Amino acid sequence: MELTEKRALQRFARRLRIDALNEVHDARSGHIGGSLSICDTLAYLYQKVLRVDPARPRDPGRDRLVLSKGHASPALYAVLAEMGFFPREELKNFRRIGCMLQGHPDMKKVPGVDMTSGSLGQGVSAAVGMAVAGKITATDYRVFAILGDGELQEGQVWEAAMLAAHRGLDNLTVIVDNNGLQIDGPVDKVNSPYPITDKFAAFGWDVTTADAHDFDSLEAAFRHAAAVKGKPCVIVQKSVKGKGVSFMEDQASWHGTPPSDEQYAAALAELTAGAEKEEM
């Protein structure tokens, strides 16, 4: 990837992190850690992969994205606002009563949201259904789903994985956000899903890996996924919970804790300083 292109993606992802931070701080509620870990992935998907049109959010031929780890909605709302699916001013209303941007995305209220999410584990099933529909109708859209690694502890994920392989859904790509932490602590201590790659391979999936914060690595992984034929693909991306804010990184305590005013100011200063450095 050319340096100018990479820099543009880095700037875009940093804006997503700042927006997500603002949302959670303003609402005094929300999940910042897992939102920050997927900002680079969302930046790459919406800038380089997904065929979507903000003017036609329900276009039948569009690509679909299911945020199965729906508590990371601040990051999704940030990228949808950046892309023009709704006015950026709506981000100020995150989690406010009567407003459309609630704690979990609602496909009936938020333009650009392809599936309402809530209880973990359900997103893969929804994505599989969308991929099956694409095969039945011979429509060439692709379906993507982003899961948390702790979410792999849900049995429904593996029922859906079995069906996806059985149906040969090569129009489906699942991204496992392997930041190693969940609300109760390290995933390998709570209920280990490892080895993630071997488990998906045993279920008949094509498997590849990526560094979630390296755009060259993400590019290679998504190009690989696009070339897979005859089976679904999973990208197991190694990420950092709280990425971009040093005191939040790799800390399970930031799973669903909003920053205080002092912590917010420190985090914003760190992200802004990073942006200024990139412009030099």
Buried (B, 14 or more C-beta within 10 A) or exposed (E): BEEEEBEBBBBBBBBBBBBBBBBBBBBEBBBBBBBBBBBBBBBBBBBBBBEBBEEEBEEEEBBBBBBBBBBBBBBBBBBBBBBEBBEEEBBEBBBBEEEBBBBBBBBEEBBBBBBBBEEBBBBBBBBBBBBBBBBEEEEEBBBBBBBBBBBBBBEBBBBBBBBBBEBBBBBBBBBBBBBBBBBEBEBEEBEEBEEBBEBBEEBBBBBBBBBBBBBEBBBBBBEBBEEBEEBBBBBBBBBBBBBBBEEBBBBBEBBBBBBEEEBBEBBBEBBEEBBEEEEE
